[in-house]
Amino acid sequence: MWKNFKLNKFLLLIPLTSLMFCFNSPKNDDEKMQTIMVSVKNTLSYLHYSPKPINDAYSKDVYKHYFELVDPAKRYFLQSDMDEFSKHETKLDDYINQGDLSFYKLTIDRLYQRVDEIDKITQDIFSKPINLQEDETLTLEPKLKKVPANKQEQYNEWKKFIKYNILQEIESMNSKEEAQKEKKDSVQKYKLNDTIKFKVLTQDEKIKKATDEVKDLVKDTFTRFKKRKKMDWFTVYMNAYTEVFDPHTNYYSPKDKEDFDTQFTGKVIGIGALIQEKKGNLYLGALTIGAPAWKSKQLSEGDKILKVKSKPKDDAVNVVGMLSDEAVRLIRGEKGTPVTLTVQKKDGTIKDVTMIREEVAIEDTFARSIVVNTPNGKKYGFINLPSFNADFENSKGRNASDDIKNEIVKLKSQNIEGIILDLRNNGGGSLTEVGDIMGLFMDAGPYVQVKDGNGKIQTLKNKNEAPIWTGPLVIMQNELSASASEILAGVMQDYGRAMVVGSPQSFGKGTVQTFVDLNRFLNTEDDFGSLKLTIQKFYRITGESTQRKGIVSDIQMKDFFTYAEVGERYDDFALAWDKIPATKFQKLNFFNIQALEKASADRMAKNKNYQLLLESAQWREKLDKEENITLNINKFNEVMKHRKSQIEKFKVLTKFENGLQFIMYPSEIEREKKDEAFKKKSEMWIKNLKKDLYLQEAMNIVSDMGVKS
């Protein structure tokens, strides 16, 4: 979660000279990075909720975290490199204090050197026959791997890694072949029109094809790596420093901040097209219906992008071989300005297409609802909220609370009897949106307590006295529901306004962040990026922190994430859980939790699909924790064969349907006739909803609640 926190008053209490480092614009990248280092350090020390002492112990943590970020699988650096780097292990605190780039330059220069060497190593590996009959194993768990002792050991490790990828590619071919065969057999069995064509390859043919695929993949990986600017790695280096303070304090380069804003507001100024990277070239992906690229009627998915002309007076930039994110930044720009793409069509013709940039909404960011008819003849509303989006810069921009309000109004017009609000996989967003959404379901009252680094506690209150839905309400959550999701679920649970249903506990992110522009402390017009900084912790109205512990569901249903290490509690640098005094609030007691819990538990105990899903989840997690894998093709095939026999018992889950009927609004049905992309998304959404076992039970629970609306 983050908030549009105004630091101006807070900063008046701090001598700004202590936060300043450079009064003149840096002359080069080195000076810019030095300035950023010291500015980040000062900002962390003065403004972070729980500042750490910048000492040798901190340096050791940063050192360890840095290599987990740069070389997590221990494939690039040699032991001799690590021996050399280790001399700096307790000096990183001094380097950030002084803006010393020596360690950063040493490690990144060495990284590019090793990448060049490994590129040649892999070319040599592919130039010779690859023997998949050898009895070798690959260590999958990074914590068990050792840094290669020398170049020969590194060569052997990369050879194993390549073998593993070839075997996986072969297994993918086998699975596709089996699926096609099943389809063909089914078509022939029922004497349907047989249009399924596929060729059964021999094992040698599969090995050759898989080897070629992996060769291209590895080549593309190194090509993209070498195109990446060394300055981009500086962001990784700085995040090693910031994330040791806590996992949600991060340095954002200017382009990273732009991407964050795009995701947060749910809008981008551009042409409405995905840009895809394939074998060193850039291609247009799916076009957004109604956006400039689509409206041009001259561009199509699959067109190769050759040049981009960002401004009328600028020269066109050749983007062949460019990274996709760099090309995207050339295409984006100010609303109402022209951009020209030079593309090669599939027939080989070259065409210049000029478009006027527009604001393109990323609809997957916004709330969406649908009417649900249950087998017992009742009608309910389902609202999915992907994020607590807000547009602080535009008073007319979209935000989550207005979207939810609109969806409730639409649902009420359909005479629904209860609402399911789905916060699963919702990582949070704007803190203020929580209170506004709460006010749609109940009267005014406190919804969260916020404590700053000085121990000052503030209670935030929803002031709305006119809720628009007072009927049955169920909130769905899982282990990936975090931050704002946890505040909303927690406060509705504390008041007794809604039943919280889902995973045993949510993610456990109980901290508040704000963005601090680094150049606000510097006498320069240059953009030095921003620091997303933890400045507060939030607490439920009961006084309990959601940090690490998250929200415990009223009715608990385990899922695939339950058996994995997902959540704040698994992060070494996460802030601790604590408690403050409760604030005054009036509990509503809308329903009998114990009765609802018992009824649900009885149903789920008899639900064979649910029991099978849990068995599948435990089995998958056991696979994920396997530490080694054989690289002998015959043994590997046996392992895959055994896994498939186990998967067979779980296949019934893929055919599961919950028996719910989903009814789209008339306006959406009309839109589908004109908007093919919207139609496809809607079809996929509804298809997934029909397979949602947890939604089926949530509907049972909201039906049991029986609260008057």
N, C-alpha and C positions, 0 to 999 in steps of 0.2 A: 504494500500500500504506500501511496505517497500522497502528499497534499500540496496545494499551491500556497506554500508557507512563505509569508513575507518576512525576510530576515532583517529588513532595514532597522527596525527598532532594536532588535537583538544586537545588531552589530554596533550600535551606538555605545554599548557597554564595553566594547573591545577596542583597544588602541589599534586603529587600522594600519598603522605603520608596521605593526608586528606581523601583519598578514601580507605586506607588500614585499616584493623581491626585486622586480625589474621595472625601471621607470621608462625605459626606451624599448622600442620595438626590436625583437630579436633579429639578428642579421641572417641567421641560417637555422636549419633544423636542430642542430646541437644546442644552440642558445634557447630555442623554443622548448625543447625537452627539459633542459635544466630549469627553466622558469616554471614549467609545469610541475616538476618534481618538488621543488621547494614550496610552491603554492599549495599543492596537495597536502604536503606534510603539515603546513601551518593551518590549513582549513580543518584537517582531521584533529589536530591537537586542540584547537580552540572551539570548534563547533560540533564535534561528534558527541552523541549522547553519553558514551562511556569511553573516553579517550584512553588509549594505552600508553604506557611509557615507551618512548622510542629508545630502546636499549638493545643489548646483545641478545637477550631472550626473544625480543620482537624480531630481530634480524634473523635468527634461526628459523622462526616460524615462516617469515617471508621467503627465505631461501628454499625451504621445503615445499611451500605452496607454489612457488614460481616454477619449479621443475615438474610439479604435478600438472601445471597448466601447459607448459611448453613441450614436454616429452613424456606424457602420461604412460605410454606403453613401453617406454625405454627402448626405442628403436633407433634413435638418432645419435645420441652422444655415446662416446666410448668411456671406459673406466678412466683412461688417462685424462679425458676432458673433465670428468667429475672430480678427479684428484686435484686438478688445477683450479677448478671452480671453488672447491671446498676451502681454499685459503681466504675466500671472501665471505664465508658463512656468517661471521659475527661482525661484518663491516657494512652490511646493507643499511643499518640505522645511520651510520655516518654518511653514506652516499646520499640518502634522501635529504638529510640536513644540509648538505653542501651542494646538492644538484650535480653530483659526480656520476658521470655516465660510463665509467670504465667497466664495471661489471656487466651492465646491459650490453654494451658494444662487444665485449669479449664473448659473451654467450650467444648473441644473435649472429655475429660474424662467423662463429664456429658452427652454428646451426646451418647457415647457408653453405658453408664449406662441406659439412657432412651430407647435406642434401645433394649437392653436386656429386659427391663420391658415391652415395647410395644410388643415385640415378644411374651411374655407370655400372654399379654392382648389379642392379636389377636387369639392365640391358644384357649383361654378361650371363646372368641366370637364364634369361629367355633365349639366348643364342644357342644354348646347349639343351639336349634332351632332358626333360624333367621326369625323374623316376618316382612314380607314385606307388611303387611296390616296396619301397624301403620301410623298415619298422622304425618310424620316428614319431615323436609326440610334440605338440606345441603347447606351451604353457599359456593359458588364457587369462589367468588372474594376474593383473599388473603387480599387485603387492608381493607376489611370489617370484616375480621375474627379477633377474639381476641385470645390471647394465653390462653390455658386451665387454669382455675383457680386452679384446683386440679386434682388428679388422676382419680376421678370419671368422671369429665367433659372430661378428655382426653379419657377415656374408651368409653364414649358416642360418642365422635367425630370420633374415629376410627371405631366404630360400624356403624355409618352413612356412613363413607367413604367406608367401605366394602359393605354395602347395595347398594350404588351407583354403585360400580363396578359390583356387581351381576346383577343389573338391566340393565347395559350397555351390559353385556355379553348375557343376555336373549334377548335384542333387536337385538344384532348381529345375534343370532340364528334365530330370527323371520325373519330378512331381508334375510338371506341365504335361509331359507325355502321358502319364497315368490319368490325369484329369481329362485330357482330350480323348483317350481311349474309352474312358467311362462314358463320356458324352456320346461317342460314336456307337458304342454298344447299346446304349439306351435308345438312341434314334433308330437303330436297326431292329431292336427288339419290338418297338411299337410301330414299326414300318412307317416312319416319318420321312420327310424329305431330307436326305443325307447330303449336307453341304460341308461337313467337317472334313478337312484335309490336313493330314499331318504325316510326317515321315519319321519312322522309327530309326534313330541313329544307332550305330554300333558304339561300343564303349570307346574304341579308338577315335571315332569321329567326334564323340562328345568331349573326349580329352583335348583334342585339337581345337575344337570350337571354344571350349571353356578357357583354354590357355590363351587363345587370341583375345578373348574378351577381357581377361584379367590383365594381359599385357597392355591393352589400350587403356584400361582403367588406371593402372599404375603410372603409365606415361602421362595421362591427363592430370593425375594427382601432383606429380612433380612439376609439370608445366604451370599449373595454377599456383603452386607453392612459390616458384621462382618469380612469378609475376607480382606476388604480394610484396608491397613496399616494406622496407625495414621499419619505417615509421609506424606501420600498423602493429608491429610487434611491441611497440612501446606501450600501447594500450594494455596489452597482456601483462607487461612488466609492472605497470602502475597498479593494475588490479591485484597483483600479488601482494602489494603493500596495503591496499584498501580493504581487501576481503579478509585480512587477518584481524581487522577491527571488528567486522561482522560481515556475514555473507551478502548483505544487501547494500553495502557501501561500495560503490563502483565508480571508476573513472570512465567517462564517455568522451570520446573524440567528437569533434563537431558532426561528423557524418553518423556516428553511432547515436548521438542525441537526436538528430533528425529522424532516424529510423524509430527511435523510442516514441517521439511525438506523433509520428504517423500512426503507430499502433495504438497509442493511448487515445487519440482523438477519433480514430477510425476513418481518417480521410487522408488523401494524398493529392497533391496538385500534379497532374501528369496527363497521360494519354489513355490509361486504362488497359494496360497489357502486361502480361508476365514476360520476363526476359529469361530465357533458358540458355545454359552453357552446354555445348556438346562438342567434344573433340576440338577445343580451341576456337570454336566459332560461337556467335551469339544468334539466337533465333527467337522469334516471337512465339510466346505461348498462347494461352487462352486470352481472348479479348473480352473485356467487360461490356455487356450489352448497354448501348446508349452512351458509352464513353467515346472520346475523340477518335481513337484507333478504329473502333467499330463503325462509327458514323462516316469515316472517310470512304468506306466501301472499296478501298484500294489495298488494304492490308489483310493478311490471313495468317492463321496459326501455321507455323512452319516456315515463314519467310525468314531468310537469312539477313541479318542487319550488317550492313557494310560501313555506313557512316552516320553520324549524328551531328546536326547543325543546331546548336542550342539557341543562338540568337541570330537575327537577320544579318547583322554586320560581321559576325564571327565566321571563320573558316570552318568547314565541316571537319569533324574529327574522325579519323579512321579507327573503328572499334574492333576490327578483326584481331583476335588474340587478346582482347581486353577482358578483364574480369567483369562479371555481370554487374556487380554492385557499382563499379566505376561508370559503366554505361548508363545505368539507371539514374545516376546523379546528373548526367548530361541531359537525359530526357526530361527529368523533373525540372520545375522552375516556377516562375510566378504565374498566377492565374491570369488568363487572357493574353498570354504571350505565345508567339509561334515557335514551333520546333519542327525541324525537317529530318525525316529518316530516309536514308538511301538503302533500299532493300533489294535483294535478289530473290525473285519469285521462283517457284518450283520448276517453271519452264525455262529458267535461265535468264529471263529478261531482267534488266535493272530499272528500278523506278524510284523517283524522288516523291515523297509524300509529305506535304506540309499540313500540320494540324495546329489548332489553338488549344493550349493547355486548359484543362478544367479541373474542378474539384471532383475527385472520384471517391465515392464512399466504399469502405471495406465492410461489406454488410455482415461478414462473419463476426464482427466486433459487437454488433447490436443485438438487443433483445428480440425474440420472436415467439409468437404464441400460436397455439392450435387448439381446436375443440376436440375432446376425446369422448367417444361413446364407449361405455363399458358393457360387458355381457349382461349385467343386472339391469340394463336399461337406463342407467343414470348418465348424465352429461357433466363433464368436468373441463376445466381449463388447464392447459400445460403451458408454462412460460419458461423458455430457456434464456438465461442471462450469461453470455460468455465472459463479460468483463464489466467492471464498474467504470465505464468510459465517461469522460467529461472533456469539454472544450473550454478551457479557462480563458483563452484568448478571444473567443467569439461568443457574445451573449446569445446569439441565435443558433449557435452550434448544438449538436446533439449531445445528450447526456443520458445516462442509464435510467435515472428516475423518471424523466419525461417519457422515455421509451416504454418503461414498465407501466406507467400510467395509461398510455395509449393502448397497450395490449390488454389491460384490465377492462378498459371501457369497451373494447371490441368483444371481449369474452362475456361481459355482462349482457351485452345486446343479444347474445346467443343463449341466455338463461341457464348458465352453468350453475352447479350446486357446490363447487369447491375448486380450489386452485392448488396446483403443484408448481412451486418455484424451484427450478433446477439450477443449482450453483455448482454442480460437479465440474471439475477441471477449471473452475473460475479462479484465476490467480490474484484477483483483487483489482485495485485501481484507486479511484478517488474516495477519500474518507468522508467528505461531505455528502456524497451520494447515498451513503448508508442511511443517514438520518432522513433524507428526503424519501427514500424507498420505504423505510419504516412507517413514515407518516401516511403512506397509501393504505396501510393495513390496520392502524390503531391511532389512538389519540396521542397528544403531546406527552413527552417524557424524556428523561435522559437515555442516551443510547450507548455512550462510551465515555470512559475516563482516559485522559491523556496526561502523562507525566514527562516532564523534560529532564535534562541532565542535572539540573539544580534541585530536583525533587519537587518542583512546583506542579500541582495537580489541577487540571482543568476538566470540568464536566461538560460535554457537548450534549445539547438537547434538541430533539425534534419539536418544533413549535406548531406543527399542523394539528388543527382540531377537527378536521373534516376528512376522515379516511374514506376511501371509495370502495374498499372491500373489507367487510367485517365477518365474512363467512369462514368455513373451514379452510385451513391453510397448512400445507406440508412443504417443508424445505428439504430438498435433496442435496447431499454433500458427499464428497469422497476425500481421499488422502491428498488430492491436488487442489482442493478448495482452500484458498489461503487469504490472509490479510482481510480486506473488506468483506469477503465472503464469510469469514469467521466472525467478524463483528456483527453482521446482520443475523446470521444463524444464531449466534450466542445471545444477542439481546432479545430476539423473538422467543428463544427458549427460556430465558430468564423471566420474561413477563408471562410466559405460559400462553403466548399468542399463537404459536405454531409448533407443530411436531417436527423435530429435526430427524431425518431418516437417512441412513447410509452407512458409510464406513465407521468402524469403532471410534476413530478420531480424525479430525482434519489435519492440515499440513503443520500448523503451529507457528505461523509468522505473526508475531505480536509487536512489530516495530513500525514506525512511521518514518518515511524518507521525504526529503525535499531536494530539488536541484539547486546547486550553487554554481553560478558561472564564474570560472576562475579569473576571467579578465576584469571582473568587477573590482578586484584588488590590485589591478595593474594599470599603469598609465599608457594604454595602447589600444588601438582599434582592432588588433588581431584577435582571432577567435582561438582560445586555448582549450576549448572544451569545457566540460562541466563535471562536477562531482555530485553523484547521487548519494546523499549523506543521511545516515540514521540520526535523527534529532530527538525522537521521542519514543516512548513505549506506550501502548494502549492497553487498557484493562476493561474487563466487563463491568457492568454496573454493580455486580456482586463483589468487585474488588480483585477478582482473579485475573491474572494475565493469561492471554492465549498463547504466549510464547512457549514454544516446544510442545506443550500439551494439547494445543488446539481446542476444538469443540468436540465433546463426546456426544455422539448421537443418542437421542431418546430411544430410538429403535435401531439396533445395530445389525447391519448386514455386511458381511465380509465380501471383498472382491479381489481382483487380481493384484491391486496395489497393497492390500493388507499384508501380504507375505513378503513384500519387497521393502528395502530400506528407503522409504520415501518419507520425507518430512524434515522439519527444522532440527529435530532431536538427533538426527544423524550427522549434523554438521559440526565439526570440531570447534569452529569459531562462532557459533550461534550464541547470542546473549542468553542469560539464565532466566528461568521462570521465577516469578515472585508474586507478591500479593500486596494490595493496599486496602484501606478501609472501603467498605461498600458505600454507595450513594443511595439516597432515598428513592424508592420507586414502589408503585402499587402493583402487586402481582394480579393477573387477571383470572387465572385458573379456568381456562375455556373448556378443558376436557380432562378426562381421567387417563393419565399417562399409563398407569399400571394395567388398566383394562385393555388399552390399545396395544401395549407391548405384549401382553399375554396372547391376545388374538393373533397378532402378527407372528409371534414365535411358534404358535401352534400350526399356522399355515406353512411357514418356512420349513419346519421340521418334516412336514409331509411333502414338501416340494422337491421332487426327485431331480428336477433340472438345476435347482439351486445347490443341492448337495453335490451334484456332478460338477457344477461350475467351481465349487470350492476345491474339489479334488483336482480338477484341471489346473487351478491357480497354484496349488501347492506343488504339483508336478512341474509346472513351468518354472517356478522359482527355484526348484531343485536343479533344473537344467541350467538356469542362469548362473548358478553357483559352482558349476563344474569347473575344476581347475585346469584340467588337461584334456586334450583331444588327440586321437590317433591320426596320423597322416598317411597310413597305409590304405590304399583305396579299397581293398577288400574288407579290411576291418572297419573302415569308415562307413562303407555301405551296410555292413552288419549293424553298426550303431544306429544308422538312419532307419534301417528296416525295423529294429527293435522299437525305436521311437514311434514309427508309424503304426506299429501294432498297438502301442499305448494310446496314440492319438485316436485310433479307430473308435475306442469307447467314448471319446468326447465328441465325435462327429455329430451326434444327435443334437448337440447344442447349436450347431450352425443352422439347423432346420427349425429351431425353436421360434414360435411366434406367440405373443402374449394375449392374443384374442381381442385386443383393443382396436377400435376404429377411429381413424384420425380424419377430421373434416376441416378442409381449408376454407378460408373466407372467400366469398364471391369475388372480391376485388383481386385476391391472389390468383384465383382460377382464371380471371380475365388477363392478368399480367402474364401468366404462363403461356398464353396464346401468342404473345409478342416477344417474350424474353426467354430464349432457349436456355441460357445459362441459369436463370432463376428456376426454370422448370426442372432442370437436371439436379440442381441443389435440393429442391423441394422433394423430389422423388427419393434421393439418397437419404435425406433427413427422415422422411416418413418410414422408409425401409428400415433404418436403424432403430427408430422408435418402436416399430413392431417387434423387434428382436430384443427389446430392453426388458429383461426380467425384473430389474429393480423398479422400473416405472410401473410395471404390473402390480407390484406389492404396494407402491406408494398410492396407487389408485384405490387399492383395498383399504388402506389406512385412512385416506381422506373420506372414503365412504363410511367407515366406522365412526368417524368423529361426530357426525350428526349434529353439528352446531348450527343454529339458525343464522341466516344471513340477513 
